[in-house]
Amino acid sequence: MIFELSRKIKNKKLVGIDFSERAILFAKAFNYGNGSEFICGDVNDIKGNYDVITMIETLEHIPDDQINDVVHSVHNLLPQNGRLVISVPTTNNPLNSKHYRPLYTTPLT
């Protein structure tokens, strides 16, 4: 996601945050030289404000008893007019062993 955004957005700092060191190392390699920053850590330890935060295919990896705290922590990183974009698997991508729950959405009508 950051790779694609970095091609379109030139005047904003892009930051990737993941709990997985492996995911961060991959992101750093894939985004080498585009000015993006990557942080390996817990969202509860992140400071600052971000205009837009995306949680792409993330919620299904968080245990049920931690979801509220994670979403609250992310919300606290947004300014008053900030945006939070969330995507979750659909019936096109079934539950796999790394997911705590299926998070299928229903189409808007």
N, C-alpha and C positions, 0 to 999 in steps of 0.2 A: 504494500500500500504506500509506504513512504517513497519507494523508488518511483512509482507513478506520480505521486503528488509533487515530488522534487522536480519533475520535468515540466510541470505546469505552474508551480508556485515558486517564485524567485525572491520575494521580499519578506518571507516569514521563516522563522526557525522551525524546523521539523524535528520532533523528538519521538523516538520509539522506546517504549517501556515494556519489559517482559520479565516475568519471574524466572524464566529459563535462560541460563547462560548460553546454552547451545543455540537457542533461537536468536539471542542477541549477537552472538558471533556470526551466525549466518547473515543476519540483517546488516551488520557492519561490512561484511565482505561484499554483499550484493549492492550496497550503497556507497562503496568506497569513492571518496572524492566529491560527493555531492553536497557536503556541508551538513548533513543530518547528524544528529546526536542520538546515541543509544544508551539506555540505562538498564542494567540488570538489577532488579530489585522488586520490592513489594510496593504496590501503589500507596499503601499507608505511609510510606516513608518519603514520598515525593512531595516537594515543596514548589510553590510558584503558582502562576495562573496560566491557563491555556485557552485560547479563543475557541478551539474546536478539539474535542477528544473523540476518538473512534475506538470502539470495542468491537473488533471484527472477529467473529467466531470465538468469543472469549467466555461468555457467561456459562456455557455448558461445561467448562473445565473447572468451575469454581464450586466447591462443596456447598450444599444447601444452607448450612449454618453460617456461611461467610458471605453470601450474596449481598445481603443488605449492607453490611459494613463496606464491602468493595464499592458498591454503587454510591454509597454516601461519601466515601473517600474521593471517588472520581468527581462527584458533583461539587465537592469543596474546592477542586482545582479549577473550576470554571468561574469566570466573572459573571455578573448578573445577566448579561446578554449572550453568554457562551452557549455553545451547542454540543450536545452529546449525540453521537451517531452509533447505534448498536445494530449489529447483524447477528443472527443466530442461524443454525442449520434449518433447513426445510425438509419436507418429505423427499426432496431430491437427493439429500445427503443424510442417510439414516444414521441413527445413534451408533457410535463405535465405542470401543473399550476405554477410550480416554475421556469419555463424557460421563458426567454425573447424572444427567437427565436429558431426555429429548426436549428441545425447545422449538417445537414447530409453530409456525405462525399461520394464521388464517388470512386469506387474501382480503384486501379492503374492497368493499362494494360501493 
